[in-house]
Amino acid sequence: MANLKSAKTRVKRNKKREEINATRLNAVRTSVKKTRAAIAKKDKAEAEKAFKQAESSLARATNKRTIKKNTASRLISRLAQALKSISGK
């Protein structure tokens, strides 16, 4: 266990940040899963709504540095491509 006051503070802060990041990451995963489920059902309106929510949560997580920029970009790109594939048919 930490002995210095600054080390104890960092332990507390790191635990708090870990909880915040875990919550944010869970929101991202949930929104991506909802988007993929809507795309699988081929429900265009629901998929577009879910995609918008997923894009927003990914951008928020990126800005808060919970996930990397390229990871978010890749996920958004793949979801957009899947959404486009049901729109075209």
PyMOL Python script that loads the backbone (N, CA, C, O; Angstrom):
from pymol import cmd

cmd.read_pdbstr("""\
ATOM      1  N   MET A   1       0.840  -1.184   0.000  1.00  0.00           N
ATOM      2  CA  MET A   1       0.000   0.000   0.000  1.00  0.00           C
ATOM      3  C   MET A   1       0.881   1.241   0.000  1.00  0.00           C
ATOM      4  O   MET A   1       2.018   1.214   0.472  1.00  0.00           O
ATOM      5  N   ALA A   2       0.341   2.323  -0.535  1.00  0.00           N
ATOM      6  CA  ALA A   2       1.097   3.567  -0.648  1.00  0.00           C
ATOM      7  C   ALA A   2       1.349   4.185   0.726  1.00  0.00           C
ATOM      8  O   ALA A   2       0.496   4.118   1.611  1.00  0.00           O
ATOM      9  N   ASN A   3       2.512   4.778   0.893  1.00  0.00           N
ATOM     10  CA  ASN A   3       2.872   5.407   2.165  1.00  0.00           C
ATOM     11  C   ASN A   3       2.813   6.933   2.089  1.00  0.00           C
ATOM     12  O   ASN A   3       2.368   7.589   3.031  1.00  0.00           O
ATOM     13  N   LEU A   4       3.259   7.490   0.974  1.00  0.00           N
ATOM     14  CA  LEU A   4       3.264   8.940   0.828  1.00  0.00           C
ATOM     15  C   LEU A   4       1.856   9.466   0.588  1.00  0.00           C
ATOM     16  O   LEU A   4       1.003   8.782   0.022  1.00  0.00           O
ATOM     17  N   LYS A   5       1.637  10.691   1.030  1.00  0.00           N
ATOM     18  CA  LYS A   5       0.315  11.304   0.862  1.00  0.00           C
ATOM     19  C   LYS A   5      -0.041  11.426  -0.620  1.00  0.00           C
ATOM     20  O   LYS A   5      -1.177  11.164  -1.015  1.00  0.00           O
ATOM     21  N   SER A   6       0.924  11.820  -1.427  1.00  0.00           N
ATOM     22  CA  SER A   6       0.667  11.984  -2.868  1.00  0.00           C
ATOM     23  C   SER A   6       0.349  10.634  -3.519  1.00  0.00           C
ATOM     24  O   SER A   6      -0.481  10.554  -4.425  1.00  0.00           O
ATOM     25  N   ALA A   7       1.010   9.587  -3.053  1.00  0.00           N
ATOM     26  CA  ALA A   7       0.762   8.248  -3.597  1.00  0.00           C
ATOM     27  C   ALA A   7      -0.637   7.767  -3.220  1.00  0.00           C
ATOM     28  O   ALA A   7      -1.321   7.147  -4.034  1.00  0.00           O
ATOM     29  N   LYS A   8      -1.061   8.052  -1.994  1.00  0.00           N
ATOM     30  CA  LYS A   8      -2.407   7.691  -1.563  1.00  0.00           C
ATOM     31  C   LYS A   8      -3.452   8.429  -2.378  1.00  0.00           C
ATOM     32  O   LYS A   8      -4.487   7.869  -2.739  1.00  0.00           O
ATOM     33  N   THR A   9      -3.171   9.690  -2.664  1.00  0.00           N
ATOM     34  CA  THR A   9      -4.077  10.501  -3.486  1.00  0.00           C
ATOM     35  C   THR A   9      -4.189   9.921  -4.884  1.00  0.00           C
ATOM     36  O   THR A   9      -5.283   9.841  -5.442  1.00  0.00           O
ATOM     37  N   ARG A  10      -3.060   9.515  -5.450  1.00  0.00           N
ATOM     38  CA  ARG A  10      -3.075   8.940  -6.798  1.00  0.00           C
ATOM     39  C   ARG A  10      -3.860   7.625  -6.831  1.00  0.00           C
ATOM     40  O   ARG A  10      -4.564   7.350  -7.803  1.00  0.00           O
ATOM     41  N   VAL A  11      -3.746   6.825  -5.793  1.00  0.00           N
ATOM     42  CA  VAL A  11      -4.480   5.565  -5.727  1.00  0.00           C
ATOM     43  C   VAL A  11      -5.980   5.843  -5.757  1.00  0.00           C
ATOM     44  O   VAL A  11      -6.723   5.203  -6.501  1.00  0.00           O
ATOM     45  N   LYS A  12      -6.420   6.802  -4.942  1.00  0.00           N
ATOM     46  CA  LYS A  12      -7.839   7.169  -4.911  1.00  0.00           C
ATOM     47  C   LYS A  12      -8.301   7.698  -6.268  1.00  0.00           C
ATOM     48  O   LYS A  12      -9.354   7.314  -6.778  1.00  0.00           O
ATOM     49  N   ARG A  13      -7.491   8.586  -6.837  1.00  0.00           N
ATOM     50  CA  ARG A  13      -7.837   9.209  -8.118  1.00  0.00           C
ATOM     51  C   ARG A  13      -7.903   8.180  -9.239  1.00  0.00           C
ATOM     52  O   ARG A  13      -8.805   8.210 -10.076  1.00  0.00           O
ATOM     53  N   ASN A  14      -6.924   7.263  -9.243  1.00  0.00           N
ATOM     54  CA  ASN A  14      -6.897   6.225 -10.275  1.00  0.00           C
ATOM     55  C   ASN A  14      -8.113   5.313 -10.184  1.00  0.00           C
ATOM     56  O   ASN A  14      -8.670   4.908 -11.204  1.00  0.00           O
ATOM     57  N   LYS A  15      -8.521   4.993  -8.966  1.00  0.00           N
ATOM     58  CA  LYS A  15      -9.698   4.140  -8.789  1.00  0.00           C
ATOM     59  C   LYS A  15     -10.954   4.846  -9.303  1.00  0.00           C
ATOM     60  O   LYS A  15     -11.797   4.235  -9.961  1.00  0.00           O
ATOM     61  N   LYS A  16     -11.066   6.123  -8.996  1.00  0.00           N
ATOM     62  CA  LYS A  16     -12.214   6.915  -9.442  1.00  0.00           C
ATOM     63  C   LYS A  16     -12.248   7.000 -10.979  1.00  0.00           C
ATOM     64  O   LYS A  16     -13.304   6.837 -11.591  1.00  0.00           O
ATOM     65  N   ARG A  17     -11.089   7.255 -11.589  1.00  0.00           N
ATOM     66  CA  ARG A  17     -11.012   7.351 -13.053  1.00  0.00           C
ATOM     67  C   ARG A  17     -11.329   6.003 -13.692  1.00  0.00           C
ATOM     68  O   ARG A  17     -11.963   5.946 -14.746  1.00  0.00           O
ATOM     69  N   GLU A  18     -10.892   4.924 -13.058  1.00  0.00           N
ATOM     70  CA  GLU A  18     -11.150   3.579 -13.569  1.00  0.00           C
ATOM     71  C   GLU A  18     -12.660   3.315 -13.633  1.00  0.00           C
ATOM     72  O   GLU A  18     -13.158   2.751 -14.607  1.00  0.00           O
ATOM     73  N   GLU A  19     -13.375   3.726 -12.591  1.00  0.00           N
ATOM     74  CA  GLU A  19     -14.828   3.549 -12.562  1.00  0.00           C
ATOM     75  C   GLU A  19     -15.514   4.380 -13.644  1.00  0.00           C
ATOM     76  O   GLU A  19     -16.430   3.905 -14.315  1.00  0.00           O
ATOM     77  N   ILE A  20     -15.064   5.620 -13.806  1.00  0.00           N
ATOM     78  CA  ILE A  20     -15.648   6.508 -14.817  1.00  0.00           C
ATOM     79  C   ILE A  20     -15.401   5.952 -16.208  1.00  0.00           C
ATOM     80  O   ILE A  20     -16.311   5.907 -17.036  1.00  0.00           O
ATOM     81  N   ASN A  21     -14.161   5.525 -16.468  1.00  0.00           N
ATOM     82  CA  ASN A  21     -13.825   4.981 -17.782  1.00  0.00           C
ATOM     83  C   ASN A  21     -14.583   3.692 -18.070  1.00  0.00           C
ATOM     84  O   ASN A  21     -15.009   3.456 -19.201  1.00  0.00           O
ATOM     85  N   ALA A  22     -14.751   2.861 -17.052  1.00  0.00           N
ATOM     86  CA  ALA A  22     -15.483   1.606 -17.240  1.00  0.00           C
ATOM     87  C   ALA A  22     -16.939   1.882 -17.588  1.00  0.00           C
ATOM     88  O   ALA A  22     -17.508   1.212 -18.451  1.00  0.00           O
ATOM     89  N   THR A  23     -17.540   2.852 -16.932  1.00  0.00           N
ATOM     90  CA  THR A  23     -18.922   3.232 -17.221  1.00  0.00           C
ATOM     91  C   THR A  23     -19.052   3.763 -18.646  1.00  0.00           C
ATOM     92  O   THR A  23     -19.983   3.410 -19.371  1.00  0.00           O
ATOM     93  N   ARG A  24     -18.118   4.604 -19.030  1.00  0.00           N
ATOM     94  CA  ARG A  24     -18.149   5.197 -20.372  1.00  0.00           C
ATOM     95  C   ARG A  24     -17.944   4.123 -21.441  1.00  0.00           C
ATOM     96  O   ARG A  24     -18.617   4.136 -22.472  1.00  0.00           O
ATOM     97  N   LEU A  25     -17.025   3.203 -21.198  1.00  0.00           N
ATOM     98  CA  LEU A  25     -16.756   2.130 -22.146  1.00  0.00           C
ATOM     99  C   LEU A  25     -17.953   1.193 -22.262  1.00  0.00           C
ATOM    100  O   LEU A  25     -18.256   0.701 -23.349  1.00  0.00           O
ATOM    101  N   ASN A  26     -18.627   0.950 -21.154  1.00  0.00           N
ATOM    102  CA  ASN A  26     -19.829   0.124 -21.160  1.00  0.00           C
ATOM    103  C   ASN A  26     -20.923   0.779 -22.013  1.00  0.00           C
ATOM    104  O   ASN A  26     -21.628   0.096 -22.756  1.00  0.00           O
ATOM    105  N   ALA A  27     -21.058   2.091 -21.905  1.00  0.00           N
ATOM    106  CA  ALA A  27     -22.047   2.819 -22.709  1.00  0.00           C
ATOM    107  C   ALA A  27     -21.724   2.704 -24.198  1.00  0.00           C
ATOM    108  O   ALA A  27     -22.624   2.556 -25.024  1.00  0.00           O
ATOM    109  N   VAL A  28     -20.444   2.770 -24.533  1.00  0.00           N
ATOM    110  CA  VAL A  28     -20.020   2.641 -25.928  1.00  0.00           C
ATOM    111  C   VAL A  28     -20.370   1.256 -26.452  1.00  0.00           C
ATOM    112  O   VAL A  28     -20.952   1.117 -27.527  1.00  0.00           O
ATOM    113  N   ARG A  29     -20.011   0.238 -25.687  1.00  0.00           N
ATOM    114  CA  ARG A  29     -20.270  -1.137 -26.119  1.00  0.00           C
ATOM    115  C   ARG A  29     -21.758  -1.395 -26.288  1.00  0.00           C
ATOM    116  O   ARG A  29     -22.172  -2.056 -27.240  1.00  0.00           O
ATOM    117  N   THR A  30     -22.560  -0.878 -25.371  1.00  0.00           N
ATOM    118  CA  THR A  30     -24.008  -1.063 -25.445  1.00  0.00           C
ATOM    119  C   THR A  30     -24.581  -0.401 -26.686  1.00  0.00           C
ATOM    120  O   THR A  30     -25.403  -0.993 -27.385  1.00  0.00           O
ATOM    121  N   SER A  31     -24.152   0.829 -26.963  1.00  0.00           N
ATOM    122  CA  SER A  31     -24.686   1.544 -28.122  1.00  0.00           C
ATOM    123  C   SER A  31     -24.271   0.879 -29.430  1.00  0.00           C
ATOM    124  O   SER A  31     -25.056   0.834 -30.376  1.00  0.00           O
ATOM    125  N   VAL A  32     -23.040   0.362 -29.492  1.00  0.00           N
ATOM    126  CA  VAL A  32     -22.575  -0.340 -30.688  1.00  0.00           C
ATOM    127  C   VAL A  32     -23.373  -1.635 -30.877  1.00  0.00           C
ATOM    128  O   VAL A  32     -23.754  -1.983 -31.995  1.00  0.00           O
ATOM    129  N   LYS A  33     -23.619  -2.340 -29.774  1.00  0.00           N
ATOM    130  CA  LYS A  33     -24.379  -3.587 -29.830  1.00  0.00           C
ATOM    131  C   LYS A  33     -25.815  -3.325 -30.304  1.00  0.00           C
ATOM    132  O   LYS A  33     -26.352  -4.093 -31.102  1.00  0.00           O
ATOM    133  N   LYS A  34     -26.434  -2.250 -29.818  1.00  0.00           N
ATOM    134  CA  LYS A  34     -27.795  -1.904 -30.235  1.00  0.00           C
ATOM    135  C   LYS A  34     -27.838  -1.575 -31.725  1.00  0.00           C
ATOM    136  O   LYS A  34     -28.781  -1.941 -32.425  1.00  0.00           O
ATOM    137  N   THR A  35     -26.810  -0.883 -32.198  1.00  0.00           N
ATOM    138  CA  THR A  35     -26.743  -0.539 -33.617  1.00  0.00           C
ATOM    139  C   THR A  35     -26.616  -1.799 -34.463  1.00  0.00           C
ATOM    140  O   THR A  35     -27.309  -1.952 -35.469  1.00  0.00           O
ATOM    141  N   ARG A  36     -25.734  -2.694 -34.055  1.00  0.00           N
ATOM    142  CA  ARG A  36     -25.559  -3.944 -34.811  1.00  0.00           C
ATOM    143  C   ARG A  36     -26.829  -4.793 -34.798  1.00  0.00           C
ATOM    144  O   ARG A  36     -27.150  -5.443 -35.792  1.00  0.00           O
ATOM    145  N   ALA A  37     -27.548  -4.790 -33.682  1.00  0.00           N
ATOM    146  CA  ALA A  37     -28.795  -5.552 -33.593  1.00  0.00           C
ATOM    147  C   ALA A  37     -29.848  -4.969 -34.535  1.00  0.00           C
ATOM    148  O   ALA A  37     -30.571  -5.712 -35.198  1.00  0.00           O
ATOM    149  N   ALA A  38     -29.933  -3.645 -34.592  1.00  0.00           N
ATOM    150  CA  ALA A  38     -30.899  -2.994 -35.480  1.00  0.00           C
ATOM    151  C   ALA A  38     -30.543  -3.246 -36.946  1.00  0.00           C
ATOM    152  O   ALA A  38     -31.426  -3.433 -37.783  1.00  0.00           O
ATOM    153  N   ILE A  39     -29.258  -3.250 -37.244  1.00  0.00           N
ATOM    154  CA  ILE A  39     -28.812  -3.526 -38.618  1.00  0.00           C
ATOM    155  C   ILE A  39     -29.135  -4.973 -38.981  1.00  0.00           C
ATOM    156  O   ILE A  39     -29.540  -5.259 -40.107  1.00  0.00           O
ATOM    157  N   ALA A  40     -28.955  -5.880 -38.029  1.00  0.00           N
ATOM    158  CA  ALA A  40     -29.248  -7.300 -38.277  1.00  0.00           C
ATOM    159  C   ALA A  40     -30.733  -7.517 -38.546  1.00  0.00           C
ATOM    160  O   ALA A  40     -31.106  -8.382 -39.338  1.00  0.00           O
ATOM    161  N   LYS A  41     -31.584  -6.725 -37.882  1.00  0.00           N
ATOM    162  CA  LYS A  41     -33.036  -6.824 -38.105  1.00  0.00           C
ATOM    163  C   LYS A  41     -33.458  -6.103 -39.386  1.00  0.00           C
ATOM    164  O   LYS A  41     -34.604  -6.214 -39.822  1.00  0.00           O
ATOM    165  N   LYS A  42     -32.526  -5.370 -39.979  1.00  0.00           N
ATOM    166  CA  LYS A  42     -32.753  -4.591 -41.202  1.00  0.00           C
ATOM    167  C   LYS A  42     -33.827  -3.516 -40.997  1.00  0.00           C
ATOM    168  O   LYS A  42     -34.586  -3.193 -41.911  1.00  0.00           O
ATOM    169  N   ASP A  43     -33.871  -2.970 -39.774  1.00  0.00           N
ATOM    170  CA  ASP A  43     -34.777  -1.883 -39.445  1.00  0.00           C
ATOM    171  C   ASP A  43     -34.015  -0.571 -39.651  1.00  0.00           C
ATOM    172  O   ASP A  43     -33.264  -0.137 -38.778  1.00  0.00           O
ATOM    173  N   LYS A  44     -34.216   0.049 -40.805  1.00  0.00           N
ATOM    174  CA  LYS A  44     -33.420   1.208 -41.198  1.00  0.00           C
ATOM    175  C   LYS A  44     -33.576   2.389 -40.231  1.00  0.00           C
ATOM    176  O   LYS A  44     -32.585   2.999 -39.829  1.00  0.00           O
ATOM    177  N   ALA A  45     -34.812   2.708 -39.864  1.00  0.00           N
ATOM    178  CA  ALA A  45     -35.053   3.861 -38.993  1.00  0.00           C
ATOM    179  C   ALA A  45     -34.411   3.657 -37.620  1.00  0.00           C
ATOM    180  O   ALA A  45     -33.747   4.554 -37.101  1.00  0.00           O
ATOM    181  N   GLU A  46     -34.609   2.491 -37.045  1.00  0.00           N
ATOM    182  CA  GLU A  46     -34.036   2.201 -35.733  1.00  0.00           C
ATOM    183  C   GLU A  46     -32.512   2.150 -35.811  1.00  0.00           C
ATOM    184  O   GLU A  46     -31.822   2.612 -34.903  1.00  0.00           O
ATOM    185  N   ALA A  47     -31.997   1.590 -36.896  1.00  0.00           N
ATOM    186  CA  ALA A  47     -30.551   1.488 -37.069  1.00  0.00           C
ATOM    187  C   ALA A  47     -29.910   2.870 -37.177  1.00  0.00           C
ATOM    188  O   ALA A  47     -28.847   3.111 -36.605  1.00  0.00           O
ATOM    189  N   GLU A  48     -30.553   3.769 -37.907  1.00  0.00           N
ATOM    190  CA  GLU A  48     -30.004   5.127 -38.046  1.00  0.00           C
ATOM    191  C   GLU A  48     -29.994   5.852 -36.704  1.00  0.00           C
ATOM    192  O   GLU A  48     -29.036   6.549 -36.371  1.00  0.00           O
ATOM    193  N   LYS A  49     -31.069   5.679 -35.941  1.00  0.00           N
ATOM    194  CA  LYS A  49     -31.155   6.300 -34.618  1.00  0.00           C
ATOM    195  C   LYS A  49     -30.079   5.729 -33.699  1.00  0.00           C
ATOM    196  O   LYS A  49     -29.408   6.477 -32.988  1.00  0.00           O
ATOM    197  N   ALA A  50     -29.914   4.417 -33.711  1.00  0.00           N
ATOM    198  CA  ALA A  50     -28.911   3.763 -32.876  1.00  0.00           C
ATOM    199  C   ALA A  50     -27.496   4.143 -33.319  1.00  0.00           C
ATOM    200  O   ALA A  50     -26.603   4.310 -32.488  1.00  0.00           O
ATOM    201  N   PHE A  51     -27.301   4.278 -34.630  1.00  0.00           N
ATOM    202  CA  PHE A  51     -25.986   4.659 -35.154  1.00  0.00           C
ATOM    203  C   PHE A  51     -25.601   6.055 -34.668  1.00  0.00           C
ATOM    204  O   PHE A  51     -24.459   6.302 -34.282  1.00  0.00           O
ATOM    205  N   LYS A  52     -26.567   6.947 -34.696  1.00  0.00           N
ATOM    206  CA  LYS A  52     -26.299   8.319 -34.239  1.00  0.00           C
ATOM    207  C   LYS A  52     -25.886   8.312 -32.767  1.00  0.00           C
ATOM    208  O   LYS A  52     -24.962   9.024 -32.375  1.00  0.00           O
ATOM    209  N   GLN A  53     -26.569   7.510 -31.961  1.00  0.00           N
ATOM    210  CA  GLN A  53     -26.240   7.399 -30.539  1.00  0.00           C
ATOM    211  C   GLN A  53     -24.849   6.770 -30.356  1.00  0.00           C
ATOM    212  O   GLN A  53     -24.062   7.222 -29.523  1.00  0.00           O
ATOM    213  N   ALA A  54     -24.559   5.738 -31.133  1.00  0.00           N
ATOM    214  CA  ALA A  54     -23.256   5.074 -31.033  1.00  0.00           C
ATOM    215  C   ALA A  54     -22.133   6.026 -31.430  1.00  0.00           C
ATOM    216  O   ALA A  54     -21.090   6.078 -30.778  1.00  0.00           O
ATOM    217  N   GLU A  55     -22.355   6.770 -32.496  1.00  0.00           N
ATOM    218  CA  GLU A  55     -21.351   7.725 -32.961  1.00  0.00           C
ATOM    219  C   GLU A  55     -21.077   8.776 -31.885  1.00  0.00           C
ATOM    220  O   GLU A  55     -19.931   9.162 -31.653  1.00  0.00           O
ATOM    221  N   SER A  56     -22.134   9.225 -31.242  1.00  0.00           N
ATOM    222  CA  SER A  56     -22.003  10.219 -30.181  1.00  0.00           C
ATOM    223  C   SER A  56     -21.223   9.664 -28.991  1.00  0.00           C
ATOM    224  O   SER A  56     -20.321  10.324 -28.476  1.00  0.00           O
ATOM    225  N   SER A  57     -21.565   8.464 -28.561  1.00  0.00           N
ATOM    226  CA  SER A  57     -20.875   7.882 -27.404  1.00  0.00           C
ATOM    227  C   SER A  57     -19.414   7.575 -27.717  1.00  0.00           C
ATOM    228  O   SER A  57     -18.546   7.709 -26.854  1.00  0.00           O
ATOM    229  N   LEU A  58     -19.147   7.162 -28.958  1.00  0.00           N
ATOM    230  CA  LEU A  58     -17.755   6.923 -29.369  1.00  0.00           C
ATOM    231  C   LEU A  58     -16.958   8.225 -29.384  1.00  0.00           C
ATOM    232  O   LEU A  58     -15.807   8.256 -28.946  1.00  0.00           O
ATOM    233  N   ALA A  59     -17.562   9.289 -29.883  1.00  0.00           N
ATOM    234  CA  ALA A  59     -16.873  10.583 -29.917  1.00  0.00           C
ATOM    235  C   ALA A  59     -16.592  11.080 -28.504  1.00  0.00           C
ATOM    236  O   ALA A  59     -15.517  11.612 -28.230  1.00  0.00           O
ATOM    237  N   ARG A  60     -17.552  10.906 -27.616  1.00  0.00           N
ATOM    238  CA  ARG A  60     -17.384  11.332 -26.224  1.00  0.00           C
ATOM    239  C   ARG A  60     -16.251  10.543 -25.562  1.00  0.00           C
ATOM    240  O   ARG A  60     -15.411  11.113 -24.866  1.00  0.00           O
ATOM    241  N   ALA A  61     -16.238   9.249 -25.782  1.00  0.00           N
ATOM    242  CA  ALA A  61     -15.193   8.408 -25.187  1.00  0.00           C
ATOM    243  C   ALA A  61     -13.815   8.763 -25.754  1.00  0.00           C
ATOM    244  O   ALA A  61     -12.809   8.699 -25.047  1.00  0.00           O
ATOM    245  N   THR A  62     -13.783   9.135 -27.028  1.00  0.00           N
ATOM    246  CA  THR A  62     -12.520   9.532 -27.644  1.00  0.00           C
ATOM    247  C   THR A  62     -12.024  10.851 -27.063  1.00  0.00           C
ATOM    248  O   THR A  62     -10.847  10.997 -26.734  1.00  0.00           O
ATOM    249  N   ASN A  63     -12.934  11.799 -26.943  1.00  0.00           N
ATOM    250  CA  ASN A  63     -12.548  13.103 -26.401  1.00  0.00           C
ATOM    251  C   ASN A  63     -12.087  13.011 -24.958  1.00  0.00           C
ATOM    252  O   ASN A  63     -11.233  13.785 -24.525  1.00  0.00           O
ATOM    253  N   LYS A  64     -12.647  12.071 -24.212  1.00  0.00           N
ATOM    254  CA  LYS A  64     -12.252  11.881 -22.818  1.00  0.00           C
ATOM    255  C   LYS A  64     -11.092  10.898 -22.688  1.00  0.00           C
ATOM    256  O   LYS A  64     -10.676  10.561 -21.580  1.00  0.00           O
ATOM    257  N   ARG A  65     -10.573  10.440 -23.827  1.00  0.00           N
ATOM    258  CA  ARG A  65      -9.416   9.536 -23.899  1.00  0.00           C
ATOM    259  C   ARG A  65      -9.657   8.183 -23.239  1.00  0.00           C
ATOM    260  O   ARG A  65      -8.735   7.573 -22.698  1.00  0.00           O
ATOM    261  N   THR A  66     -10.897   7.724 -23.290  1.00  0.00           N
ATOM    262  CA  THR A  66     -11.198   6.389 -22.794  1.00  0.00           C
ATOM    263  C   THR A  66     -10.799   5.365 -23.841  1.00  0.00           C
ATOM    264  O   THR A  66     -10.284   4.297 -23.510  1.00  0.00           O
ATOM    265  N   ILE A  67     -11.039   5.693 -25.112  1.00  0.00           N
ATOM    266  CA  ILE A  67     -10.607   4.842 -26.217  1.00  0.00           C
ATOM    267  C   ILE A  67      -9.784   5.688 -27.182  1.00  0.00           C
ATOM    268  O   ILE A  67      -9.863   6.916 -27.177  1.00  0.00           O
ATOM    269  N   LYS A  68      -9.005   5.017 -27.996  1.00  0.00           N
ATOM    270  CA  LYS A  68      -8.151   5.732 -28.944  1.00  0.00           C
ATOM    271  C   LYS A  68      -8.950   6.241 -30.133  1.00  0.00           C
ATOM    272  O   LYS A  68      -9.995   5.695 -30.487  1.00  0.00           O
ATOM    273  N   LYS A  69      -8.434   7.294 -30.734  1.00  0.00           N
ATOM    274  CA  LYS A  69      -9.096   7.950 -31.854  1.00  0.00           C
ATOM    275  C   LYS A  69      -9.307   7.002 -33.033  1.00  0.00           C
ATOM    276  O   LYS A  69     -10.388   6.969 -33.620  1.00  0.00           O
ATOM    277  N   ASN A  70      -8.271   6.229 -33.380  1.00  0.00           N
ATOM    278  CA  ASN A  70      -8.378   5.324 -34.522  1.00  0.00           C
ATOM    279  C   ASN A  70      -9.347   4.176 -34.265  1.00  0.00           C
ATOM    280  O   ASN A  70     -10.001   3.685 -35.186  1.00  0.00           O
ATOM    281  N   THR A  71      -9.433   3.755 -33.016  1.00  0.00           N
ATOM    282  CA  THR A  71     -10.379   2.688 -32.657  1.00  0.00           C
ATOM    283  C   THR A  71     -11.799   3.169 -32.877  1.00  0.00           C
ATOM    284  O   THR A  71     -12.619   2.468 -33.471  1.00  0.00           O
ATOM    285  N   ALA A  72     -12.086   4.374 -32.394  1.00  0.00           N
ATOM    286  CA  ALA A  72     -13.426   4.948 -32.570  1.00  0.00           C
ATOM    287  C   ALA A  72     -13.725   5.145 -34.046  1.00  0.00           C
ATOM    288  O   ALA A  72     -14.827   4.844 -34.506  1.00  0.00           O
ATOM    289  N   SER A  73     -12.759   5.643 -34.780  1.00  0.00           N
ATOM    290  CA  SER A  73     -12.927   5.878 -36.205  1.00  0.00           C
ATOM    291  C   SER A  73     -13.226   4.581 -36.943  1.00  0.00           C
ATOM    292  O   SER A  73     -14.094   4.541 -37.815  1.00  0.00           O
ATOM    293  N   ARG A  74     -12.507   3.525 -36.594  1.00  0.00           N
ATOM    294  CA  ARG A  74     -12.714   2.227 -37.229  1.00  0.00           C
ATOM    295  C   ARG A  74     -14.106   1.677 -36.932  1.00  0.00           C
ATOM    296  O   ARG A  74     -14.775   1.163 -37.828  1.00  0.00           O
ATOM    297  N   LEU A  75     -14.544   1.781 -35.685  1.00  0.00           N
ATOM    298  CA  LEU A  75     -15.873   1.296 -35.314  1.00  0.00           C
ATOM    299  C   LEU A  75     -16.974   2.073 -36.029  1.00  0.00           C
ATOM    300  O   LEU A  75     -17.932   1.485 -36.530  1.00  0.00           O
ATOM    301  N   ILE A  76     -16.833   3.391 -36.073  1.00  0.00           N
ATOM    302  CA  ILE A  76     -17.828   4.236 -36.752  1.00  0.00           C
ATOM    303  C   ILE A  76     -17.878   3.885 -38.234  1.00  0.00           C
ATOM    304  O   ILE A  76     -18.956   3.778 -38.819  1.00  0.00           O
ATOM    305  N   SER A  77     -16.716   3.709 -38.832  1.00  0.00           N
ATOM    306  CA  SER A  77     -16.639   3.381 -40.246  1.00  0.00           C
ATOM    307  C   SER A  77     -17.334   2.056 -40.555  1.00  0.00           C
ATOM    308  O   SER A  77     -18.099   1.959 -41.515  1.00  0.00           O
ATOM    309  N   ARG A  78     -17.069   1.053 -39.749  1.00  0.00           N
ATOM    310  CA  ARG A  78     -17.672  -0.265 -39.973  1.00  0.00           C
ATOM    311  C   ARG A  78     -19.182  -0.240 -39.765  1.00  0.00           C
ATOM    312  O   ARG A  78     -19.927  -0.879 -40.508  1.00  0.00           O
ATOM    313  N   LEU A  79     -19.631   0.498 -38.753  1.00  0.00           N
ATOM    314  CA  LEU A  79     -21.074   0.612 -38.524  1.00  0.00           C
ATOM    315  C   LEU A  79     -21.746   1.365 -39.671  1.00  0.00           C
ATOM    316  O   LEU A  79     -22.828   0.988 -40.120  1.00  0.00           O
ATOM    317  N   ALA A  80     -21.101   2.421 -40.136  1.00  0.00           N
ATOM    318  CA  ALA A  80     -21.658   3.204 -41.248  1.00  0.00           C
ATOM    319  C   ALA A  80     -21.744   2.356 -42.511  1.00  0.00           C
ATOM    320  O   ALA A  80     -22.720   2.437 -43.257  1.00  0.00           O
ATOM    321  N   GLN A  81     -20.731   1.555 -42.744  1.00  0.00           N
ATOM    322  CA  GLN A  81     -20.715   0.684 -43.924  1.00  0.00           C
ATOM    323  C   GLN A  81     -21.837  -0.353 -43.835  1.00  0.00           C
ATOM    324  O   GLN A  81     -22.506  -0.628 -44.831  1.00  0.00           O
ATOM    325  N   ALA A  82     -22.041  -0.923 -42.661  1.00  0.00           N
ATOM    326  CA  ALA A  82     -23.112  -1.901 -42.471  1.00  0.00           C
ATOM    327  C   ALA A  82     -24.473  -1.249 -42.627  1.00  0.00           C
ATOM    328  O   ALA A  82     -25.384  -1.835 -43.212  1.00  0.00           O
ATOM    329  N   LEU A  83     -24.614  -0.033 -42.103  1.00  0.00           N
ATOM    330  CA  LEU A  83     -25.875   0.711 -42.227  1.00  0.00           C
ATOM    331  C   LEU A  83     -26.162   1.029 -43.693  1.00  0.00           C
ATOM    332  O   LEU A  83     -27.300   0.934 -44.154  1.00  0.00           O
ATOM    333  N   LYS A  84     -25.130   1.401 -44.397  1.00  0.00           N
ATOM    334  CA  LYS A  84     -25.289   1.708 -45.829  1.00  0.00           C
ATOM    335  C   LYS A  84     -25.712   0.466 -46.629  1.00  0.00           C
ATOM    336  O   LYS A  84     -26.465   0.568 -47.598  1.00  0.00           O
ATOM    337  N   SER A  85     -25.224  -0.689 -46.215  1.00  0.00           N
ATOM    338  CA  SER A  85     -25.552  -1.906 -46.941  1.00  0.00           C
ATOM    339  C   SER A  85     -27.039  -2.262 -46.828  1.00  0.00           C
ATOM    340  O   SER A  85     -27.609  -2.818 -47.767  1.00  0.00           O
ATOM    341  N   ILE A  86     -27.676  -1.947 -45.687  1.00  0.00           N
ATOM    342  CA  ILE A  86     -29.114  -2.229 -45.582  1.00  0.00           C
ATOM    343  C   ILE A  86     -29.927  -1.125 -46.241  1.00  0.00           C
ATOM    344  O   ILE A  86     -31.064  -1.357 -46.652  1.00  0.00           O
ATOM    345  N   SER A  87     -29.364   0.067 -46.346  1.00  0.00           N
ATOM    346  CA  SER A  87     -30.065   1.172 -46.991  1.00  0.00           C
ATOM    347  C   SER A  87     -30.159   0.965 -48.495  1.00  0.00           C
ATOM    348  O   SER A  87     -31.158   1.318 -49.121  1.00  0.00           O
ATOM    349  N   GLY A  88     -29.109   0.390 -49.066  1.00  0.00           N
ATOM    350  CA  GLY A  88     -29.059   0.199 -50.518  1.00  0.00           C
ATOM    351  C   GLY A  88     -29.982  -0.889 -51.019  1.00  0.00           C
ATOM    352  O   GLY A  88     -30.347  -0.896 -52.195  1.00  0.00           O
ATOM    353  N   LYS A  89     -30.368  -1.818 -50.143  1.00  0.00           N
ATOM    354  CA  LYS A  89     -31.153  -2.963 -50.588  1.00  0.00           C
ATOM    355  C   LYS A  89     -32.615  -2.806 -50.309  1.00  0.00           C
ATOM    356  O   LYS A  89     -33.404  -3.695 -50.630  1.00  0.00           O
TER     357      LYS A  89
END
""", "prot")
cmd.dss("prot")
cmd.show_as("cartoon", "prot")
cmd.util.cbc("prot")
cmd.orient("prot")
